[in-house]
Amino acid sequence: MEPKERDARRIRSRMSESKHAGIKKPSLENVAFKKGRAKRTDSKKENSKSADSKKIRQPHPQRNASPCRFDKDLLRLSTSSANGVALPPALKRILRWIEHGVAGELLPPIVQRSKVDGVSMIRREAALAGQAHAQGLAALCAQPRFLPFVEFIQGLDAWRREMGAHYHDIAAPRVFDLCNTALYAAPIGEAFVCCAVDHPQAAEFLRRRRAAFEAAMTLFLKRLRRDARTGRLSRLGARGRVVALSAHSEETHNGQQRVLRLGFRNGDSIAYKPRPADGEILFLRAGGAHRAGGVFDRLNRLSPAAMPTRLPVLQVLPGTSDRRADATGQTYQWQAWVEGPKQWGRVRDGGAWPLFAVRFTPTQAATFWHRAGALSAACYAFGIGDLYAGNLLVGRHVRDQEPMPYPIDMELFFQPFTGLRETALIGDAIDGGNHHVGFERLPRRCSPEAPLVGFFRVRGGLALRRIDAAWARTESANVVGDTRGHIGYTEYLADYFRGMFDQWASVCTHRIQLIQELGRLATKARVRVLRRSTEIYAQALDAWTLDHVAFDPAVFDPEEIAQMREGDVPYFFRSAVGGPLCWFSPGGLSPGGLRSRPPPLDARTPPFEALGLSERLAFIELGAMLRDAAAYVFRDLRQRQIVDDARGVEIRIDSALRGTAVFEWAQQGHRLIYRWNGARLRLRAEAIPDTSTRRVSAKRGRCPQPQLRRQLLRIDRMDAALRTRWVAAGFPEDTTARDLRQLMKTVADWLHEVVARHGWPGPALVGRRAAEAACRLLQHLEGEIVLQQRCLRLLRASAERQDAPWRQVAYVQDSLRLASGRAQEYGTKLQRVDGRLVPYPIRAPDRVDARRAAMGMEPLTAYLRRAQRYFDKAESALPHGSSGSSSQRLNSHLAHALTVSAKRSPR
C-alpha cells in the first residue's frame, strides 16, 4: 500500500475525557503534551510474537482530505545559535527553564522508535533540555509563523500575573507560574504544534483558544473562592490554600474546560469536574449522617440478599448555584481524589520496557475480583457505559485504604445495553475493537493514549513528526495482576462470577424499592448524549490541526462544527427524564451560552424510560453477563471446569459462547443454574437439601456421610493418642513427634479432598462429634495456610447456616491470625509466662469478651481458669526434669482438650 493511501486510512481516537486519578510512581508521560487523541486499536487475532501487535482500525478517509506522509518532517529543530533575537520576557524565561532542564514537557517530547518482540513502538525518551535545544527554539520563535505562539505566551503570562495577585488568598502564586507544566503543558503544547505546521488560521484560533482557557480558569477560581469561603470544601478534607494545580491533558469541552486536580496545604487532593452530566452524584456519591448517598451507597446499605458485596463510593459535592457569580447554567462537581494503590509492582518484564501495575496477593486478588464482579453487575443494571481504560481505574480513597475499581467518568448511563461488553468493562471473544477496556486481560505495552506529535532524532538535530505507531507505556491503572504472575480475572473467574451473582441478587430482590428511588433521583440528573463516536470527532480535529482539512458539513451538524472550530470535542446532554438536547455554544461560559433543540427522532424516549428497569432487573439477565465475561477470557482459561466450594460456585465453559454456572443461594435454600449458548439463555432453580433435617438425622446416628464420620473419629483418636504420649514424654523430638508430623501431612492431603468433594464436614454431614474432630485437626495443621483459609471460609458459611458452632470459627481464625503475625481476635491461643497461661496479644483487648460472647463463648477469664486447671494437671504428669511445651505445642494440645469440654450454644 502506498504511504499516502495508508496515511489517509489511519485513525486516531480518544479513550475518555473526564479522568482523574493518581497513579503510584507517576511518570513524566502523564503530563506530556497530548493534544492527539488516544489511539483505539483493533485486532482480529493475537500475534504469536507479542500481545501488542494489534491492527489499527482503518476507516474511510475523510472527504476532501489530503493528508501528509507520517514520516514527513513537520518541523526541524536545529542547534543553530539565536544571538540577537528579540523575544518577550515570558518566552525567554521558558527558554531558560528548557536550557536548565526544569521545564518538563511544556513542548512535545523527544521520542524514539524501537522494536519490542518484533513490534514497532514509540516511547518517550526525554524532554527538550539543554542549551542547544533552547537556542534552536529561540531561532524558531523568531520566525514569522511562530508569531501567534509568541503572542499566546505573552497573553498567558499577563493573565497568570493578574490571577496570582487577585486570588492569592485561595491559591499560592506559584501555581499560576508558567513553569507549572502540569497546568500549562496542554495549551502551550497545542499552540506550538499549531504554529509548527504553519496552520493558516493559527493566529485567530490561538487567540480564541487562549481567551477560552483564561475564561474557563477564571470561572474555576471564582467557584473555588466561593465554595472555599462557605466551608463546603472542608467536607472533602481540603483546608488551607491550594499549593498544587494540574489539568488533565486530554481533549477539552465547552470552551477549554478540563478536569483539574487541586492539592492543598494539608496534603489532601480533590478534583474539579466542570461537566453538565452528573452520573457521579447519582451513583458514586457517599452518604453521610445528614446526607443521602448515591445509588451505590444505598445498595451497600441494603441487607445483602446473598453474600455481602461492596460497591465503590466517593465523596462528591455538587457545586453551588450562585447565579450572580455563575450565570451560565453549567454544573460542576468537587470530588475526592482517587490515589494509586500501595500494591504496585512489575507485571511484565522487558529489560528497558517493563510494565508496572497493580499487583495483589492471591487473597487480595480474590476479594478485589469479587467486588469487581459486583461493580460489573451494577453498571449493567443501570446502563453505565464508556468505562474504558482511564474512565475506570484501580485506586484507593484517602479514607479507605482498600483498593477498589472506581469508575471516575460516569457521563453515559441509562443506556439499554444487551450485554456486559457494552459497558466497556470487558472486551469481546476475539478482542475486536478497543482492547484497552476497564479490566484488561493482558499486560500490553501499548498505551491507550498517545501524543499527536513528537521530536525524533535526525542528523543535525530533531524533527517534529506524527506519532505513527503504538505508544509504549510503563505503567497502567487498569491492568491487575497477582504475585503468582496472573493477569485479570481469568484465575479468579469464580470470584468474579460470584460477585456478579451476589450483586444481581441484591438488585433483583430490592427491585421495586430501587426503581422508585431511581425514578425520583433521575428527575435531577443529566446524561451526556454521544451524537456520534468520539473517535470520529478526534479524527476530524487531528486532520484540521495537521492537514488543514476543513470540517465537512455533510458529515457534521452546524452545532458540532461550531464546537470543533474552537478546538473542543462536541458535548451534548439532556435530562435523564426527557427534554431537549442541550449544548453550550462557542463562548458559552458567558450568560446565555446554553443552547437546545428537540432531540433526534431515534432518541425521543427519555433515557430513564428507555432503560426499562422493570423488565431489565430479572434474574435471567445475569446469564448475558456471565456469557460475555466467560467469552472475554475463554482463550486464557487453563481449566474449563471450576468448582469453588468456599464461594459456592461451579463453572463449566464448553466454548467461547457456551457454558454453565451454578450458584448456591443458601439464604433462599436454592441453587440457581445458568446455561447459555450464544443468545439463548436458560435458568433453573433447585432446592438445597434442608440442613435442619440433616442435623436431626445426624443426632439420631443417621448422618448423610457415615463413612466420613468414622474416618474423622478414627483420625482424631490417633491424633489424641499420639499427643497424649508426646505430652507425657515432655515433647521430645523422637519417633512420636515424627509420627505426628506424618499423620498431619496425611490429614492435610485427605482433608483437602474432603472439602473439595463435600464442603466443610459440619454436624449436618458427619454429626457433632466428628465435626468437632474436624475442627481440632484443622488447628493442628502446620504450614497449611491456604487450606486453613479455605476451610475457614467454609466453616464460616456453615456457621451462618447454623450447621456449626461459631466458637469453632473463633478457634480457627485465631490460629490463622497468629500464623500470619497478627494479634488474635478471641484470645483462644495461650502461652506460658512464669508458669501461668496468658493469651497471645489480642486486638482491642477491652472488647474481647464482647466478641467472645457474640461467638457463643465464655468470658476470657473463665476460659483461662479452665485452661490453667487442665495445664496444671497435665504438667504434673510429666517426667521429672522434662521441659515445658513450646507455645505451638501447648495450644495444639489444649485445642484437643478444651474444645472437647466446651459446651456452648452457637451464636
Residue pairs with C-beta under 8 A, 6 or more apart in sequence:
3 69
3 70
3 71
4 67
4 69
7 67
7 68
7 69
7 70
8 61
8 65
8 67
9 58
9 59
9 60
9 61
10 56
10 58
10 67
10 70
10 468
11 39
11 40
11 56
11 57
11 58
11 59
11 535
11 539
12 36
12 37
12 38
12 39
12 450
12 452
12 535
12 538
12 539
12 542
13 37
13 38
13 39
13 40
13 533
13 534
13 535
13 538
13 539
14 37
14 38
14 250
14 251
14 449
14 534
14 535
14 538
14 569
15 38
15 40
15 388
15 389
15 390
15 391
15 434
15 436
15 448
15 449
16 250
16 386
16 388
16 389
16 390
16 391
16 409
17 250
17 251
17 253
17 409
17 411
17 534
17 569
18 248
18 259
18 273
18 275
18 391
18 408
18 409
18 411
19 248
19 250
19 259
19 390
19 391
19 393
19 408
19 409
20 248
20 259
20 261
20 271
20 273
20 335
20 337
20 338
20 408
21 337
21 338
21 339
21 340
21 393
21 395
21 406
21 408
21 477
22 261
22 269
22 337
22 338
22 339
22 340
22 395
23 30
23 340
23 393
23 475
23 477
24 339
24 340
24 341
24 342
24 344
24 475
25 340
25 344
25 356
25 475
26 340
26 475
27 124
27 474
27 475
28 104
28 105
28 109
28 124
28 127
29 109
29 124
29 473
29 474
30 249
31 104
31 105
31 181
31 182
31 185
31 246
31 249
32 105
32 108
32 109
32 124
32 185
32 249
32 451
33 105
33 106
33 107
33 108
33 109
33 185
33 186
33 189
33 190
33 192
33 193
33 249
33 451
33 452
34 186
34 249
34 250
34 449
34 450
34 451
34 452
35 186
35 189
35 190
35 193
35 251
35 451
35 452
35 545
36 450
36 451
36 452
36 453
36 467
36 542
37 250
37 251
37 452
37 534
37 535
37 538
37 541
37 542
38 250
38 390
38 436
38 447
38 448
38 449
38 450
39 56
39 448
39 449
39 450
39 470
39 471
40 57
40 433
40 434
40 436
40 448
40 535
41 54
41 55
41 56
41 57
41 434
41 435
41 436
41 446
41 470
42 54
42 55
42 56
42 57
42 432
42 433
42 434
43 53
43 54
43 55
43 430
43 431
43 432
43 435
44 55
44 430
44 431
44 432
45 430
46 431
46 635
47 53
47 118
47 119
49 117
49 118
49 119
50 116
50 117
50 118
50 119
51 442
51 443
51 444
52 116
52 117
52 119
52 121
52 444
52 445
52 446
52 470
53 117
53 118
53 119
54 435
54 446
54 470
57 433
59 539
61 67
62 539
62 540
62 543
62 549
62 552
62 555
63 552
63 554
63 555
64 549
64 550
64 552
65 543
65 547
65 549
66 547
66 549
67 543
67 546
67 547
67 549
68 546
68 547
70 465
70 466
70 468
71 465
71 468
72 465
73 458
73 463
73 464
73 465
74 193
74 196
74 197
74 453
74 463
74 464
74 465
74 466
74 546
75 140
75 196
75 197
75 463
75 464
76 458
76 460
76 461
76 462
76 463
76 464
77 133
77 136
77 137
77 140
77 455
77 461
77 462
77 463
77 464
78 136
78 139
78 460
78 461
79 132
79 133
79 135
79 136
79 460
79 461
80 135
80 136
80 139
81 135
81 139
82 135
82 136
82 138
82 139
82 142
85 138
85 139
85 141
85 142
86 142
87 95
87 138
87 141
87 142
87 150
88 150
88 153
88 154
88 157
89 157
90 153
90 154
90 156
90 157
90 178
91 141
91 150
91 153
91 154
93 178
93 179
94 103
94 106
94 153
94 178
94 179
95 134
95 137
95 138
96 134
97 103
97 106
97 179
98 106
98 107
98 128
98 129
98 130
98 133
98 134
98 137
99 129
99 130
99 131
99 133
99 134
100 129
101 127
101 129
101 130
102 179
103 127
103 128
103 129
103 179
103 181
104 127
104 179
104 181
104 182
104 185
105 127
105 128
105 181
105 185
105 189
106 178
106 181
106 184
106 185
106 188
106 189
107 127
107 128
107 137
107 188
107 189
107 192
108 189
108 192
108 193
108 451
108 453
108 454
108 455
108 464
109 124
109 125
109 126
109 127
109 128
109 451
109 454
109 455
110 124
110 125
110 126
110 127
110 128
110 454
110 455
110 456
110 457
110 462
111 122
111 123
111 124
111 125
111 451
111 454
111 455
111 456
111 467
112 122
112 123
112 125
112 456
112 457
113 120
113 121
113 122
113 456
113 469
114 120
114 121
114 122
114 123
114 353
115 121
116 350
116 353
116 445
116 472
119 470
120 469
120 470
121 445
121 446
121 469
121 470
121 471
121 472
122 450
122 454
122 467
122 468
122 469
122 470
122 471
122 472
123 353
123 471
123 472
123 474
124 454
128 137
128 455
133 462
136 461
136 462
140 146
141 149
141 150
145 195
145 198
145 202
146 195
147 203
148 191
148 194
148 195
148 202
148 203
148 206
148 207
149 191
149 192
149 194
149 195
149 202
149 206
151 203
151 206
151 207
152 188
152 191
152 206
152 209
152 210
153 178
153 188
153 191
155 210
155 214
156 178
156 184
156 187
156 188
156 210
156 213
156 214
157 178
159 210
159 214
160 176
160 177
160 178
161 176
163 176
163 217
163 218
163 221
164 171
164 173
164 176
164 177
165 173
167 221
167 224
167 225
169 225
169 241
170 221
170 224
170 225
170 228
170 241
170 242
171 221
171 224
171 241
171 242
171 243
171 245
172 241
172 242
172 243
174 180
174 243
175 183
175 242
175 243
175 244
175 245
176 183
178 184
178 188
180 245
180 246
182 244
182 245
182 246
182 247
182 261
183 245
183 246
183 247
185 249
186 247
186 249
186 258
187 209
187 210
187 213
187 256
190 209
190 567
191 206
191 209
191 210
193 452
193 453
193 464
193 545
193 546
194 202
194 205
194 206
194 545
195 202
195 206
196 453
196 464
197 545
197 546
197 548
199 205
199 545
199 548
200 548
205 567
208 566
208 586
209 256
209 566
209 567
212 255
212 256
212 566
212 567
212 587
212 589
213 256
215 255
215 256
215 589
215 590
216 255
216 256
216 257
216 258
216 274
216 589
219 274
219 326
219 328
219 589
220 260
220 272
220 274
222 325
222 326
223 272
223 319
223 320
223 325
223 326
223 332
224 233
224 242
224 262
224 272
226 320
226 322
226 325
227 233
227 317
227 319
227 320
227 334
228 238
230 320
232 317
232 320
232 334
233 270
233 317
233 334
235 315
235 317
236 268
236 270
236 315
236 317
236 334
236 335
236 336
237 266
237 268
237 270
237 336
237 398
237 399
238 262
238 264
238 266
238 268
238 270
239 264
239 265
239 266
239 268
240 264
240 265
240 266
241 264
241 265
242 262
242 263
242 264
243 263
243 264
243 265
244 261
244 262
244 263
244 269
245 260
245 261
245 262
245 263
246 260
246 261
247 258
247 259
247 260
247 261
248 258
248 259
248 260
248 261
250 258
250 449
251 538
251 541
251 568
251 569
252 258
252 567
252 568
252 569
253 275
253 568
253 569
253 571
254 274
254 276
254 330
254 568
254 571
254 584
254 588
254 589
255 566
255 568
255 584
255 586
255 587
255 588
255 589
256 566
256 567
256 568
257 274
258 274
259 271
259 272
259 273
259 274
260 271
260 272
261 269
261 270
261 271
261 272
261 337
262 269
262 270
262 271
262 272
263 269
264 270
268 337
268 398
269 337
269 339
269 398
270 334
270 335
270 336
270 337
271 334
271 335
271 336
271 337
272 332
272 333
272 334
273 280
273 332
273 333
273 334
273 335
274 330
274 332
275 331
275 332
275 333
275 411
275 528
276 330
276 331
276 526
276 528
276 571
276 573
276 582
277 410
277 411
277 412
277 526
277 527
277 528
277 573
278 318
278 331
278 333
278 525
278 526
279 384
279 410
279 411
279 412
279 413
279 525
279 527
280 294
280 314
280 316
280 333
280 335
280 408
280 410
281 294
281 316
281 318
281 333
281 525
282 294
282 295
282 410
282 413
282 521
282 522
282 525
282 576
283 294
283 295
283 296
283 382
283 384
283 410
283 413
284 294
284 296
284 312
284 313
284 314
284 316
284 406
284 407
284 410
285 293
285 294
285 297
285 313
285 314
285 315
285 316
286 293
286 294
286 297
286 313
286 314
286 315
286 316
287 293
287 294
287 297
287 298
287 301
287 313
292 298
293 301
293 313
294 313
294 316
294 521
295 378
295 382
295 514
295 517
295 518
295 521
296 311
296 312
296 313
296 378
297 311
297 313
298 514
298 517
299 309
299 311
299 378
299 503
299 506
299 507
299 510
299 514
300 309
300 310
300 311
300 313
302 506
302 510
304 502
304 506
305 502
305 505
305 506
305 508
305 509
305 510
305 667
306 501
306 502
306 505
306 506
306 663
306 665
306 667
307 498
307 502
307 647
307 648
308 502
309 370
309 371
309 374
309 499
309 502
309 503
309 506
310 371
310 374
310 404
311 371
311 374
311 375
311 378
311 503
312 371
312 375
312 404
312 405
312 406
312 407
314 335
314 336
314 338
314 397
314 406
315 335
315 336
315 397
315 399
316 333
316 334
316 335
316 336
317 333
317 334
317 335
318 331
318 332
318 333
319 326
319 331
319 332
319 333
319 334
320 326
327 591
328 584
328 588
328 589
328 590
328 591
328 593
328 594
329 593
329 594
330 584
330 588
330 589
330 594
331 526
335 408
336 397
336 398
336 399
337 398
338 393
338 395
338 396
338 397
338 406
338 408
339 395
339 396
339 397
339 398
340 395
340 396
340 477
341 358
341 394
341 395
341 396
341 403
342 396
342 401
342 403
343 358
343 359
343 360
343 361
343 364
343 403
344 356
344 357
344 358
344 359
345 356
345 357
345 359
345 481
346 354
346 355
346 356
346 359
347 355
347 356
347 357
347 359
347 443
347 479
347 481
347 487
348 354
348 355
348 443
348 445
350 445
353 445
353 472
353 474
354 474
355 443
355 445
355 473
355 474
355 475
355 476
355 479
356 474
356 475
356 476
357 443
357 475
357 476
357 477
357 478
357 479
357 480
357 481
358 394
358 403
358 477
358 479
358 480
358 481
359 480
359 481
359 482
359 483
360 368
360 403
360 480
360 481
360 482
360 483
361 482
361 483
362 482
362 483
362 484
363 789
364 403
364 482
365 480
365 482
365 486
365 491
365 492
365 495
366 492
366 495
367 495
368 394
368 403
368 404
368 405
368 480
369 489
369 492
369 495
369 496
369 499
370 495
370 496
370 498
370 499
370 502
370 647
371 404
371 405
371 499
372 405
372 439
372 489
372 496
372 499
373 489
373 495
373 496
373 497
373 498
373 499
373 500
373 501
373 502
373 503
374 499
374 500
374 502
374 503
375 405
375 407
375 425
375 499
375 503
376 420
376 423
376 425
376 426
376 496
376 499
376 500
376 625
376 629
377 499
377 500
377 501
377 503
377 504
377 507
377 622
377 625
378 384
378 503
378 507
379 385
379 387
379 407
379 423
379 425
380 417
380 420
380 423
380 621
380 625
381 504
381 507
381 613
381 616
381 617
382 413
382 414
382 518
382 611
383 413
383 414
383 415
383 416
383 417
383 611
384 407
384 410
384 412
384 413
384 415
384 423
385 412
385 413
385 415
385 417
385 422
385 423
385 424
386 409
386 411
386 412
386 424
387 407
387 409
387 423
387 424
387 425
387 437
387 438
388 424
388 434
388 436
388 437
388 438
388 448
389 436
389 437
389 438
389 440
389 448
389 476
389 477
389 478
390 409
390 436
390 448
390 449
390 478
391 407
391 408
391 409
391 424
391 438
392 405
392 406
392 407
392 408
392 409
392 425
392 438
392 439
392 478
393 405
393 406
393 408
393 477
393 478
394 403
394 404
394 405
394 406
394 477
394 478
394 480
395 403
395 404
395 406
395 477
396 402
396 403
396 404
397 404
405 438
405 439
407 438
411 527
411 528
412 527
412 528
412 530
413 527
413 576
413 607
414 522
414 527
414 576
414 607
414 608
414 610
414 611
415 422
415 607
415 611
416 610
416 611
416 612
416 616
417 423
418 624
419 624
419 625
419 627
419 628
420 426
420 624
420 625
420 628
420 629
421 427
421 428
421 437
421 628
421 632
423 438
424 434
424 437
424 438
425 437
425 438
425 439
426 437
426 438
426 439
426 441
426 628
426 629
426 632
427 433
427 434
427 435
427 437
427 441
427 632
428 628
428 631
428 632
429 631
429 632
429 634
429 656
429 657
434 448
435 442
435 444
436 444
436 448
436 478
437 478
438 478
439 478
439 480
439 488
439 489
440 476
440 478
440 479
440 480
440 487
440 488
441 487
441 488
441 490
441 632
441 633
441 636
442 487
442 488
443 476
443 479
443 481
443 487
444 479
445 470
445 472
445 473
446 470
446 471
446 472
446 473
447 470
447 471
447 472
447 473
449 471
450 467
450 470
450 471
451 467
451 471
452 466
452 467
452 542
452 545
452 546
453 464
453 465
453 466
453 467
453 546
454 464
454 465
454 467
455 462
455 463
455 464
456 462
456 463
456 464
456 465
466 546
479 487
479 488
480 487
480 488
480 489
481 487
482 491
484 491
486 492
488 633
488 636
489 495
489 496
489 629
489 633
490 633
490 636
490 637
490 638
491 638
493 629
493 630
493 633
493 637
493 642
493 651
494 642
494 644
494 647
494 649
494 651
495 644
495 647
496 629
497 626
497 629
497 649
497 651
497 661
497 663
498 644
498 647
498 648
498 649
498 663
500 622
500 625
500 626
500 629
501 622
501 649
501 663
501 672
504 619
504 621
504 622
504 625
505 619
505 665
507 514
507 617
508 617
508 618
508 619
511 613
511 614
511 617
514 613
514 617
515 613
515 614
515 617
518 608
518 613
519 608
522 576
522 577
522 608
523 575
523 576
523 577
525 575
525 576
526 573
526 574
526 575
526 576
527 573
527 574
527 575
527 576
527 607
528 571
528 572
528 573
529 572
529 573
529 574
529 581
529 599
529 603
530 572
531 557
531 560
531 570
531 572
534 569
536 555
537 560
537 564
537 569
537 570
538 569
540 549
540 551
540 552
540 555
540 556
540 564
541 564
541 567
541 569
543 549
544 550
544 551
544 564
551 560
551 561
551 564
551 565
553 561
556 564
559 570
559 572
559 583
559 585
559 595
560 570
562 585
562 586
563 569
563 570
563 571
563 583
563 586
564 570
565 586
566 586
570 583
571 583
571 584
572 581
572 582
572 583
573 581
573 582
573 583
574 580
574 581
574 582
574 599
574 607
575 606
576 606
576 607
576 608
577 606
577 607
577 608
577 609
578 605
578 606
578 607
578 609
579 606
580 596
580 597
580 598
580 599
581 596
581 597
581 598
581 599
581 600
581 603
582 594
582 595
582 596
583 594
583 595
583 596
584 593
584 594
584 595
585 593
585 594
585 595
587 593
588 594
588 595
598 604
619 672
619 683
620 681
620 683
622 674
623 674
623 675
623 676
623 681
623 682
623 683
624 676
624 681
626 659
626 661
626 674
626 676
627 657
627 659
627 676
627 681
630 651
630 653
630 656
630 659
631 656
631 657
634 653
634 655
634 656
635 656
637 653
640 652
640 653
640 654
641 651
641 652
641 653
642 649
642 650
642 651
642 652
643 649
643 650
643 651
643 756
644 650
645 755
645 756
645 759
645 760
645 790
645 794
646 790
646 793
646 794
646 797
648 663
648 664
648 665
648 666
648 797
649 661
649 662
649 663
649 664
650 660
650 661
650 662
651 659
651 660
651 661
651 662
652 659
652 660
652 661
653 659
654 660
657 676
657 677
657 678
658 676
658 677
658 678
659 675
659 676
660 673
660 674
660 675
660 676
661 673
661 674
662 671
662 672
662 673
662 674
663 671
663 672
663 674
664 671
664 688
665 671
665 672
666 688
666 797
666 800
666 801
669 687
669 688
669 690
670 685
670 686
670 687
670 688
671 685
671 686
671 688
672 683
672 684
672 685
673 683
673 684
673 685
673 686
674 681
674 682
674 683
675 681
675 682
675 683
675 684
676 682
691 764
691 801
691 802
691 803
694 703
694 704
694 764
694 765
695 763
695 764
695 803
697 703
697 704
698 704
698 763
698 764
698 765
698 766
698 767
698 768
699 767
699 768
701 767
703 709
703 764
703 765
703 766
703 767
703 770
704 764
704 765
705 758
705 761
705 765
705 766
708 754
708 758
708 761
708 765
708 766
708 770
709 766
709 767
709 770
711 750
712 761
712 766
712 770
712 773
712 774
712 777
713 769
713 770
713 773
715 743
715 747
715 750
715 773
715 777
716 770
716 773
716 776
716 777
718 743
719 740
719 743
719 747
719 776
719 777
719 780
719 896
720 896
722 736
722 739
722 740
722 743
723 740
723 892
723 893
723 896
725 736
726 732
726 736
726 737
726 740
726 889
727 874
727 877
727 878
727 885
727 893
728 877
728 878
728 879
729 736
729 879
729 882
730 878
730 879
730 882
730 883
731 737
731 882
731 883
731 885
731 886
731 889
741 782
744 780
744 781
744 782
747 777
747 780
747 781
748 781
748 784
748 787
751 774
751 777
751 778
751 781
751 787
751 791
752 787
754 761
755 761
755 790
755 791
755 794
758 765
759 765
759 794
759 798
760 774
760 791
760 794
760 795
760 797
760 798
760 804
761 770
761 771
761 774
762 771
762 795
762 798
762 803
762 804
763 771
763 803
763 804
764 798
764 803
765 771
765 803
766 774
771 804
771 808
772 808
772 899
772 900
775 795
775 804
775 808
775 811
775 812
775 899
776 895
776 896
776 899
778 788
778 791
778 795
778 812
779 811
779 812
779 815
779 891
779 892
779 895
780 892
780 895
780 896
781 787
781 788
782 888
785 816
785 819
785 820
788 812
788 815
788 816
788 819
789 816
791 812
792 809
792 812
792 813
792 816
795 804
795 808
795 809
795 812
796 809
798 804
799 805
799 806
799 808
799 809
799 906
799 907
802 906
804 906
805 856
805 904
805 905
805 906
806 854
806 855
806 856
806 857
806 906
806 907
807 855
807 856
807 857
807 899
807 902
807 904
807 906
808 899
809 855
810 825
810 826
810 828
810 851
810 852
810 855
810 857
811 826
811 828
811 895
811 899
813 824
813 825
813 826
814 824
814 825
814 826
814 827
814 828
814 829
815 829
815 891
817 823
817 824
817 825
818 824
818 829
818 840
822 843
823 840
823 841
823 842
823 843
824 839
824 840
824 841
824 842
824 843
825 842
825 843
825 848
825 851
826 842
826 848
826 851
826 852
826 855
826 857
827 839
827 840
827 842
827 845
827 848
827 852
827 860
827 863
828 839
828 863
829 839
829 840
829 887
829 891
830 837
830 838
830 839
830 840
830 864
830 867
830 887
830 890
830 891
830 894
831 837
831 838
831 839
831 840
831 887
831 890
832 838
832 871
832 884
832 885
832 887
832 890
836 868
837 864
837 867
837 868
837 871
838 864
839 860
839 864
840 887
842 848
848 860
849 859
849 860
852 858
852 859
852 860
852 863
853 859
854 907
855 907
856 904
856 905
856 906
856 907
857 863
857 902
857 904
858 866
858 902
858 904
863 898
866 898
866 901
867 894
867 898
870 894
870 897
870 898
871 890
871 894
874 893
874 897
875 884
884 890
885 893
